[in-house]
Amino acid sequence: MRIGFLHTVPALAPRFNADLASAAPGATAVHVVDAELLATAIRWGVDDTVDAAVEKHIAHLAEEGADAVLVTCSSIGESVEKAAARAALPVVRVDARMAADAIAAAGPGGRIAVLATLAATLGPTGRILERAAAEAEQPPVVTATVVPDAADARSAGDTARHDRLVADAVRAAAAEADVIVLAQASMATAADDAHVDVPVLTSPASALAAVVEAAGGSPEAAR
């Protein structure tokens, strides 16, 4: 099995490489990193340029022998869905399974708090949650918040401060939410530091399980 990864945050490549080795021994990985995709989404939104680049990268990963592709950036999730519809191999959006899990965990009329470090991520993640919620008989209530200063801390290389800010935001949100969703894969390392009594969902593990399953592997092996 060979899994392709498309990242916009360079630091995620080694993290997913290690996670894949642990979850699906024997699987190989091929990574593409394009930070400009996220920069464009932040500056101007997800436009035709981003759509075309995502489709091109996925085609390249297919040529490299990938059996399925995971795109690890939530901010470009809607470009991923467009590309997936035209791709010759399975393409997984990083927050798709997490969104479904959040609706299930919140229950009828529950409260879901979405946290992100970038405003560019709130729209795509909020919309995928709203689509998932629309299928529920009694949809949960979704709120979304940007964690102030966390993105600047990560950009400056201060991951400890980034994680501390995210963990503080999780603790604050837990007072009023039944489920907390961390919209970006880069926020996942902060989840364990929050120590709250409500579920805190992050995308890496569920997305990895989904792409391994899509590639024909055992879904249990990647959980």
C-alpha positions as CSV (number, residue, x, y, z in Angstrom):
1,M,0.0,0.0,0.0
2,R,1.2,3.5,-0.9
3,I,-0.4,6.6,0.5
4,G,0.0,10.0,-1.0
5,F,0.0,13.1,1.2
6,L,-0.5,16.8,0.2
7,H,0.4,19.2,2.9
8,T,0.4,23.0,3.2
9,V,2.3,23.0,6.5
10,P,5.8,21.4,6.1
11,A,5.9,20.2,9.7
12,L,3.0,17.8,9.1
13,A,4.9,15.7,6.6
14,P,7.2,13.9,9.2
15,R,4.2,13.7,11.6
16,F,2.0,11.8,9.1
17,N,4.9,9.8,7.9
18,A,5.5,8.5,11.5
19,D,1.8,8.0,12.1
20,L,1.4,5.9,8.9
21,A,4.4,3.8,9.9
22,S,2.8,3.1,13.2
23,A,-0.8,2.6,12.0
24,A,-0.1,0.6,8.8
25,P,3.3,-1.2,9.0
26,G,4.6,-1.9,5.6
27,A,2.8,1.0,3.9
28,T,4.9,3.6,2.1
29,A,4.3,7.3,1.8
30,V,4.9,9.9,-0.8
31,H,4.6,13.6,0.3
32,V,4.0,16.9,-1.6
33,V,4.3,20.1,0.4
34,D,3.0,23.4,-1.1
35,A,2.8,26.1,1.5
36,E,1.7,28.6,-1.1
37,L,-1.7,26.9,-1.3
38,L,-2.5,28.0,2.3
39,A,-0.9,31.4,1.8
40,T,-3.2,32.0,-1.1
41,A,-6.3,30.8,0.8
42,I,-5.4,33.2,3.6
43,R,-4.8,36.2,1.3
44,W,-7.6,35.8,-1.2
45,G,-9.6,32.7,-0.4
46,V,-9.8,29.4,-2.2
47,D,-9.9,30.3,-5.8
48,D,-9.4,28.7,-9.2
49,T,-5.6,28.8,-8.8
50,V,-5.8,26.7,-5.6
51,D,-8.3,24.3,-7.3
52,A,-5.9,23.8,-10.2
53,A,-2.9,23.3,-8.0
54,V,-4.6,20.8,-5.8
55,E,-5.7,18.8,-8.8
56,K,-2.2,18.9,-10.3
57,H,-0.6,17.7,-7.1
58,I,-3.1,14.8,-6.7
59,A,-2.3,13.8,-10.3
60,H,1.4,13.8,-9.5
61,L,0.8,11.7,-6.4
62,A,-1.1,9.2,-8.6
63,E,1.8,9.1,-11.0
64,E,4.1,8.4,-8.0
65,G,2.1,5.2,-7.4
66,A,-0.2,6.3,-4.6
67,D,-3.2,4.1,-4.0
68,A,-5.1,6.9,-2.2
69,V,-4.3,10.6,-1.3
70,L,-4.9,12.4,2.0
71,V,-4.9,16.2,1.8
72,T,-4.0,17.4,5.3
73,C,-5.1,21.1,5.0
74,S,-8.6,21.9,6.2
75,S,-8.5,25.4,4.7
76,I,-8.5,24.0,1.1
77,G,-11.0,21.3,1.9
78,E,-13.5,22.4,-0.8
79,S,-10.8,22.4,-3.5
80,V,-10.1,18.8,-2.3
81,E,-13.7,17.8,-2.9
82,K,-13.7,19.2,-6.4
83,A,-10.4,17.5,-7.2
84,A,-11.6,14.2,-5.7
85,A,-14.6,14.2,-8.0
86,R,-12.3,14.1,-11.0
87,A,-9.4,12.1,-9.6
88,A,-8.5,8.6,-10.8
89,L,-7.9,7.4,-7.2
90,P,-9.5,7.9,-3.8
91,V,-8.9,11.4,-2.3
92,V,-9.6,12.0,1.4
93,R,-10.4,15.4,2.9
94,V,-8.6,15.7,6.3
95,D,-11.6,16.8,8.2
96,A,-14.4,14.8,6.6
97,R,-14.5,11.9,9.0
98,M,-13.9,14.2,11.9
99,A,-17.0,16.1,11.0
100,A,-19.1,13.0,10.9
101,D,-17.7,11.9,14.2
102,A,-18.5,15.3,15.8
103,I,-22.1,15.1,14.8
104,A,-22.4,11.6,16.2
105,A,-20.6,12.6,19.5
106,A,-22.7,15.7,20.0
107,G,-26.0,13.9,19.7
108,P,-29.4,15.5,19.0
109,G,-29.4,19.2,19.6
110,G,-25.8,19.0,21.0
111,R,-23.3,21.9,21.0
112,I,-20.2,21.7,18.9
113,A,-17.4,24.3,19.4
114,V,-15.0,24.6,16.4
115,L,-11.6,26.1,17.2
116,A,-9.1,27.2,14.5
117,T,-5.9,29.2,14.5
118,L,-6.7,30.7,11.0
119,A,-9.9,32.4,10.0
120,A,-9.4,30.8,6.5
121,T,-10.2,27.4,8.1
122,L,-13.4,28.3,9.9
123,G,-15.5,28.6,6.7
124,P,-14.6,25.2,5.1
125,T,-14.8,23.3,8.4
126,G,-18.0,25.1,9.5
127,R,-19.6,24.2,6.2
128,I,-18.7,20.6,6.2
129,L,-20.0,20.3,9.7
130,E,-23.2,22.1,8.7
131,R,-23.7,19.6,5.8
132,A,-23.2,16.7,8.2
133,A,-25.5,18.2,10.7
134,A,-28.2,18.7,8.1
135,E,-28.6,15.0,7.9
136,A,-29.4,14.7,11.6
137,E,-33.0,14.6,12.8
138,Q,-32.2,17.2,15.4
139,P,-29.1,19.1,14.2
140,P,-26.5,20.2,16.8
141,V,-25.6,23.8,17.2
142,V,-22.2,24.7,15.8
143,T,-20.1,27.7,16.9
144,A,-16.7,28.7,15.5
145,T,-13.9,30.7,17.1
146,V,-10.3,31.6,16.0
147,V,-7.7,31.2,18.8
148,P,-6.0,34.6,19.0
149,D,-2.3,34.8,18.4
150,A,-1.8,31.0,18.0
151,A,-1.1,31.2,14.3
152,D,1.5,33.9,14.9
153,A,3.2,31.8,17.5
154,R,3.4,28.8,15.1
155,S,4.7,31.0,12.3
156,A,7.4,32.3,14.7
157,G,8.4,28.7,15.5
158,D,7.1,28.9,19.1
159,T,5.1,25.7,19.1
160,A,5.0,25.6,22.9
161,R,3.1,28.9,23.0
162,H,0.9,27.8,20.1
163,D,-0.1,24.6,22.0
164,R,-0.6,26.5,25.2
165,L,-3.0,29.0,23.6
166,V,-4.9,26.2,21.9
167,A,-5.2,24.2,25.1
168,D,-6.4,27.3,27.0
169,A,-9.1,27.9,24.3
170,V,-10.2,24.2,24.6
171,R,-10.6,24.6,28.3
172,A,-12.7,27.8,27.8
173,A,-14.9,26.1,25.1
174,A,-15.4,23.0,27.2
175,A,-17.5,25.0,29.7
176,E,-20.3,25.4,27.1
177,A,-19.8,22.7,24.5
178,D,-20.6,19.0,24.3
179,V,-17.9,18.4,21.7
180,I,-14.9,20.4,20.6
181,V,-13.4,20.2,17.1
182,L,-9.9,21.4,16.4
183,A,-10.2,22.4,12.8
184,Q,-6.5,22.1,11.8
185,A,-4.3,19.1,11.9
186,S,-1.5,21.3,13.3
187,M,-3.6,21.8,16.4
188,A,-3.7,18.1,17.4
189,T,-0.6,18.1,19.6
190,A,-2.3,20.6,21.9
191,A,-5.4,18.4,22.6
192,D,-3.8,16.2,25.2
193,D,-2.7,19.2,27.3
194,A,-6.2,20.6,27.8
195,H,-7.5,17.8,30.2
196,V,-11.2,18.5,29.7
197,D,-14.2,16.2,30.3
198,V,-15.8,16.6,26.8
199,P,-14.5,14.9,23.6
200,V,-11.9,16.9,21.7
201,L,-11.7,15.7,18.2
202,T,-8.7,16.2,16.0
203,S,-8.3,15.2,12.3
204,P,-5.0,13.3,11.9
205,A,-6.0,9.9,13.3
206,S,-9.5,9.7,11.8
207,A,-8.2,11.0,8.4
208,L,-5.4,8.5,8.4
209,A,-7.8,5.7,9.1
210,A,-10.0,6.9,6.3
211,V,-7.2,7.1,3.7
212,V,-5.8,3.6,4.7
213,E,-9.3,2.2,4.3
214,A,-9.7,4.0,0.9
215,A,-6.4,2.5,-0.3
216,G,-7.7,-1.0,0.5
217,G,-6.1,-1.5,3.9
218,S,-7.7,-2.6,7.1
219,P,-9.5,0.3,8.8
220,E,-8.8,-1.3,12.2
221,A,-5.1,-1.2,11.5
222,A,-5.1,2.6,11.2
223,R,-7.2,3.4,14.3
